[in-house]
Amino acid sequence: MLSLERTKELLNDPTLSDKEIQEIRDGFYLLAEIIFGKWQEEKRTDKLNDLKRPPLNETESANMPPECRKKKRNPRLYFNGQER
């Protein structure tokens, strides 16, 4: 949780009252909750979509990055060589 003092530092606006800073901080929390909820929803959707995908064919298996072949992981879970 952001303290009132830390929020003041981040906003760097001495003209704001403590009440205005608290309202802005509350807005930060609301926005964070919305963003986090959206992220959770996208992760759930991604997992469901991965489960619905058909198995890899021979061509796809041959084109898999080495780290997928060794660990038998789905290459569709990788993006720019990084595991999602």
N, C-alpha and C positions, 0 to 999 in steps of 0.2 A: 504494500500500500504506500502510496506517495504521501509524505507528510506535507503540511501546508508550507513549511519552509522550503522543502525541496521543489515543490510546484512553483513557488515564487522564483526560485533560482532558474528553473527551466523556462519560465515565461519571460523573465528578465524585463518586466514592465512595472516600474515603481508606482505608476498611476493607478493600478488596480487595487481595489479594497480586498480585505480578507474574504468577504462574502462572495465577491466576483471570482476570486481565485478558487474558492471551494466549489462554486458552480462549474467553473471550467474543469476542475479536477473530476467532478462527478460526470461531466461529459466525456472526459478521457476514459473513465471506467466503463461507461455505457458503450462507447465505440469499441473498446477492447473486447467486451462481452460479445458484441455483434460479430466482430472479425473472428474471434475464437470459435464461436458457434458455426460460422460459415466454413471455417477450416475443418472442423470436426465433421461437418456434413459432407464436404468434398472427400475427406479421407474414407468415410464409410462408403461413399459412392464408388471411389476408386477400387476399394477392396471387393465390392460386389461385382464390378465390371471385370476385375481380374479373374474372379471365380467363373464368370460366364464365358470367358474367352475359350475358343477351341484349343486343343493341344497343338503344339508346334509341329510343323511338318519337317521333312528332311532338309529342305533349303533353309528354312529359318534356323534350324539347329546348327547347320554348317556356318551360318553367319553370326552366330552368337559370340559375344565377347568371351574371352577365355575365363574370366571370373564366373561367368554364368555356367559354362560347361563344367568347371571343376566342382561347383557347389550345386549343380543342377537347379539353378534359379531361372526364373522366367526373364528373358532379356527385355521384355516389355516393361519391367519394373525399373529399368535403367534409363537415365537421361543424361546425355553428355558424359557417359562413362561413370556416372555417380548413381548409387543405389537410391531410389526414392523411398 
